[in-house]
Amino acid sequence: MTLYWTDDALEQVSAIGEHLKLTSPKYADLVVTDLFDRVRSLIDYPKLGPVYRKAGLP
């Protein structure tokens, strides 16, 4: 299975990290890493979440 990130999704993760860095850089890194890890779990368990059909990808 291939996992595709939309530009919007990556921008949102980045914005979350930048916002959290204002108060806790360490926590920001942990949260962003956790987000990527959880999304990566969809490769092994694709039925954990919905498919974002607006991306125009299979």
N, C-alpha and C positions, 0 to 999 in steps of 0.2 A: 504494500500500500504506500502511496505517496501522499505526503502531507503538504498542502499549499497554504501559505500565509498571504492574506490580502495586505496591500500596503496600509490600508486603514487599521487593520489589526496590529501590525507592527508599530505604527505610529502611536496607537493607544497604549501598548505595553511600554513603549519608550516614555510616553507622557506620565504614566503611572510611576515609573522608576524615577524620573526627574522630580516629580512632586514629592515622593517619599524621601529623596535625597536631601530635601530642605531640612528635615528634622532628624533623619537617621540614615546616613549612607550605607551602613552595614545592613540595616533592615531592608532598604531599597534593593540591594543586590540579592538578598535572600528571596524577596517576593518575586522579583523578575525571573530569577532562576527557577523558582517553584512554578511560575506560570508556564515557562517553556517546557519544564519537565512534565507537567500535567498534560499539556497539549501533545507532547511527544508520545504520551501513553496511548493516544488515539491510534497510533500506528499498529500497536498490538491488540487494542480493544476498540475497533472502529465504531462499535454500536454504543459507546459511552455518551456520544453527543450527536447533535444534528449536523447534517451536511449544509454548508453555506452555499446554496445554489446560485446566489447572485454573482458569485465570482466568475461564472461562465466556464468552470472547469469540470471535468468528469467526476 
